Amino acid sequence: MSLTPEQRVELHGFNNLTKSLSFNMYDICYTKTKEEREAYINYIHEQYNAERLTHILSTVTEMIGAHILNIAKQDYVPQGSSVTILVSEGPVDEAPMEAFEESPGPLGNAVVAGLDKSHITVHTYPEYHPADGISTFRADIDVSTCGEISPLKALNYLIHSFETDVMVIDYRVRGFTRDVNGHKLFIDHDINSIQNYIPEEVQELYHMIDVNVYQENIFHTKCRLRQFDLDNYLFGYRKDSLPKEEQVEITKKLKTEMEEIFYGKNIIH
């Protein structure tokens, strides 16, 4: 819901609310041999190295209307990458009203909004099961902002920037700001679910559950891909090259991995 200039609460000084978005994505693959596993890790490194991640975070920075102050990036040996960006922004009253609407953000067009200071980070974690042939790539992105705009505006773009089987998304508003009478404001926008910021066409692709603590302004959404096609999880070959029994066994392993990540616990069959 957007507010007219007359509806906006006049603040005493700067908006001191801190809004934090944590976006965790998981890409799962079956790598039967050591060679397949190494090829998958190399593929992940090429797709999500520090240079590519810097581009993704730089686009996020543009979307939330911030200016880059500093970039620190690193590719690790043997695997994984990290990028941290410090940003700042001009006066809040330069932001257009549509920037504050509760709706999914864009895929690539900039959203101008007012921020004072902020940081955006990403860390990647490729890993694999020692015996079962399951390889899992995880990327953790954190966007923390001060001011009126919510970092959730960048969520739609982040979802489309990664090949995602499972997503775990957290959003929290911390601290308080004051109106001109000194009255504390602990949140400055309406929200009842992170799903408000995920387009319907994306929601149709995922099974989603919410765990929210409204009185603490804490919102949590988990997403798991609905459709399953084994061909999308084999690295370098198609399922038709495997016996039916092996297809069934691999499918069971992959789905168990997804369920364990989605529910956050080991599953004993």
N, C-alpha and C positions, 0 to 999 in steps of 0.2 A: 504494500500500500504506500503510495507516494503522498507526501505532505506538501501543501501549498506554503508559500512564504509566511502567510498569516498563521498557519498551524504549527510552524516550527517553534520550539521553545527557545527563548533567548537565554543564552548562557552567560555566566559570570566568568569571563576569561576563556581559555582554550578548553576544548573537549578532551578530558583526561581519560576517557574510557579506553581500555585496551581490549582489542578483539583478536582472538587467536584461532587460526584454522590449522588443524593437523590432518593431512591427507596421506594415508598409507595405502599403497597399491601392491598387489601380488600377481605375478605372472608365473604360471606353472607349466612345466614341460616334462615329458618322459624322455630320459636319455639312458638308453639301455647299456651302452658301453662307455668306457673311459674316453674314447675318441669323440663319441657323440656329446658327452658332457663338456669336454673341452671346447668343442665347436659351438655349443650353446653359450658357454661363458664368453667366448670370443664375440659371438653375435651380440650378446647383451652389452658387452663393452663398446662395440661399435655403435650400437643404437643409442646407448645412454651413457656416453663418456662425459667428461667434465665440460667439454665444449658444447655438446648438444644440450646438456642440462642448463648451462649458462644461458643459452638461447631461450629455453622454456621459461626460466625464472625472469629473464629480462622482459619477456612478453607479459608475464604476470605483473611485473612492476609497472609497465605501461598501462595495463588494464585498471589498476587501482590508482592510477594517476600520480605515481611517485617518480622521483628522480634518483638515479643510481649515484651513490657516493663512493662505494668501494666494492670490488669483487675479489673474493678469494676462492680459488678452485684447485682441486687436486684429484688426479687419478692414482689409485693405490695399486700396489703390487702384493699379491697376484691379481686381485680383483676389487671392484668397488670404486665409487667416486663420490666427491663431496663438493658442494658449491654453497657459499654464503654471500649474500648481497645486503649491504646496508643502504638504506634509501631515506630520502627526505622529501617534503612537499611544501607547497606554498599555502596561503590562507585558505581556510575552509570555504569561505564565501565565494571562491572562484569555481566551485563544483556545481555542475548542472543538477537540477532536482531529480532527473531520471536515474542518477547514480545511486540514489538512496532507496529506490523501489525494491520491494521484496519479490524478486524474480530471478530466473536463471541468467547467468552472465553470458557474454558473447563468446564466440570461438576465437576470434582474432582481432576484432575492432577494439580500439582503445576506449576505456571508460574513464573519463576525467573525474577526479574526486579529490577532496582536500585531506591531506595528511600532514602531520608534523614530522614524525620520525617512525621508522619501521625497520624490520629485518625479514628476510626470506632465506630459508635454507633448504637444501636437499641432500640426502645421504642415500646411497644405494648399497644393497646387501645381496649379492648373488650367493647362493648356497645350494647344497645337494645332500640327499640322503646317502649314507655310506653304503647301503646295500640294495635298496629297492628301486633305484633308477629314477627317482623323482628329483628334479631340479626346480628350485623356486627362486625367483628374483623379486626382491622387495625394494621399493623406493619410498622413503619418508620425506614429505615436504611440509614445512611449517611456514605459515605466513602470519606475522604478528603486526598489527597496525594500531596507531593511535589516531583518534579523530572520529568523524561521523560515518565514514564508509566502512562496510563490512568486507573482509577478505573473501567472503563467500562469492563475491562477484567473479572471482577467478576460478571457481570450482568447475564450471562447465568446460572451460579450456583445459584444465588439468586432467579431467577425465578423458578427454579426447587426445591427450598428448602421450598416453601410455596404453599398452596392450594389457588390459586389466581383467583378471578372473575374479578377484575379490578386492573390495575396497572397504577400508575402515576410516570413517571421517569423524573428527571431533571439532566442535566449535564452542568457544567459551568467551563470555564478556566479563571482564574483571575490572575492579576498581569502581570509581564513581566520579561524576562531574557535578557541577552545581548550576542551578538557574540563578537569575539575577537577585532572587530573594534568599539565596543560600540553601535552598532545598536540594537535597542530594538526589541525583538520578543514577540508577544502577544499570540501566539499559536505555538506549535511545531509539530503538526500532522494534516493531512487532515481529516475532518469530515463534513458531510452534514446532518446527521441524526443519532439519537440514534439507529434507526432500523438497521444500519450497524452492530451493535453488538448483534443483536437478531437473532438466527438461523432461517432459512426459515421454518422449521417444527413448530417452536413456533409461527412465524408470521401468519401461516395458521390458528392457533387456535383463534386468536384475531383480532378484528376490531381495527385499529390503526389510530391515527391522530397526526400530528406534529404541533407544534407552535414554530418556531425557530426565534431567533434574531441573524442572522449570524454576523453582524458587531460588536456585543457585545460578541460573542462566548458563547451564551446561547442557549441550545437545550432542547426541551420539547416534550415528547411523552406520549400519553394516550393510554391505551389498555383495551379493553373490550372483554370478552370471547364470541365467536360467538355462540357456541352450547349451548342449554338449555335443561336439563332434570330434571324435577321436583324432581325425586327420589334423585338427588344429593344435594338437599337443604332441605330435610325433616330429622329431627333428631330422629331416633329410629323407623321409620315405613316407609312404601312404599305408593306411591300415589294411588295404587289400593285399599287401605283401606279407601279412601276418596270419597265422592260423586263427580260427575263430576263438579257440580257447584262450590264446594269448591276448587277443583283443579284449575279451571279457576281463581277464586278470589285470591288464594295464588300466582299463577303464575304472575298475574298482579302486586301484591304488590312487589314481588321479582324483576321483571323486572324494575319497577319504581325506586326501590332503586338503582339498577345498573346504570340506566340512569342518575339519579340525581348525583351520585358520579362521573360518567364519564364526565358529562357536567358541574359539579360544580354549580348546581343551582336546586332549588325546581321546580318540574313539577306539574302543576295543570291540572288534567284531567276533 
